[in-house]
Amino acid sequence: MMNTNRHARPVAEWPALDRGLWHAACETGGPLDEAGAAAGWAMATRRSREANYGRWLTFLDQRGLLDRNAGPAERVTPTTVRLYIDALRPTLAPLSLWTTLDQLAAILPALVPDTDWRWLRRVAGRLKRGATNRRPIAPRIRNAADLYQRAVTVLDQIEAAPEARPFGHATAFRDALMIALTVSRPMRRRTLAGLRVGQHLQPTSNGFVIRLEPEDLKCGGPMSFPLPASLVPHMTRYIAHHRPRLLQGHTHDALWITREGQPMTINGVSSRFERATPTVLGERINPHLLRHCAATSIALDDPQGARLTAALLGHSTLRTSERYYTMAQGLEASRRYQATLTDHINRLRRAARRGERP
């Protein structure tokens, strides 16, 4: 079976026709000109769909199907889409496969608005309904305060340990700090990976503040929030000591740095969470699940906190945040039931030891 290259072809390498259609779709327009179909999309949404379309073009090129003289509507056919799904199915989870086709179905009306793309929407819809192996979220929810305390404890331990392996020391500190920040301020992966020193992370008289602009957020903005006080000394240490070591002489403003001195990518952030959370948090937890943990913990500790959840997580409406309140109620009810059941079992055991009838 041929491996599927998931490289996102940049816009500069798209066929000229596709590139021109995309630029036109992103035009903001003016008093005499209509805005393009993608002009109103959040910058994060635009980047995501652009990258997804770039991966589609890479697939076509790899299979010898990229006719540069043809337009998008001539290439996106039931036959080529079926080939794409068959190629991706062995490597993507069902929900990721649905997302990939859903993103393709979202960008095409912006590129070729005169074509009826409802058939592709129906394909994406069937993939979504077929994503039956999605693991339930509720059993994996952990208390965010406990997770945060674990991460801070690991930061303290790393800092107290001798630097026998300087690079390993710096990367371990970076990972624990990145995880602690995500627990306390649960940003999306794209936002986390895109943080820049001086632009997003800004020093204040008593710590740091993170300032995000509309293009940094999925739901718009702007938004700003302080770094937790308990993370301030660790961030200060990272900026002054560990980050310069990782940079190795490179000059740029990315907050999170790879061992090669380059800015971490979105996939790089995911990879580090995959490797580091078992050590830092005691189990493997991805950034998206940490957002669920934070939202549910807020709702559990503060049932009136739906608006706080919406602000912290960047939800555009309260509907998403209120789902976490419902989940929190269910978790609390199950915990109370388990406590009652355990208490009842213990009383039966004590009665049996005393020879009493229950």
Secondary structure by P-SEA (a helix, b strand, c coil): cbbbbccccccccccaaaaaaaaaaaccccccccccccccccaaaaaaaaaaaaaaaaaaaaaccccccccccccccaaaaaaaaaaacccccaaaaaaaaaaaaaaaaaacccccaaaaaaaaaaaaaacccccccccccccaaaaaaaaaaaaaaaaacccccaaaaaaaaaaaaaaaaaaaccccaaaaaaccccccccccccbbbbbbccccccccccbbbbccccaaaaaaaaaccaaaaaaccccccccccccccccccaaaaaaaaaccccccccccccaaaaaaaaaaaaaaacccaaaaaaaaaccccaaaaaaaaaaaaaaaaaaaaaaaaaaaaaaaaaaaaacccc
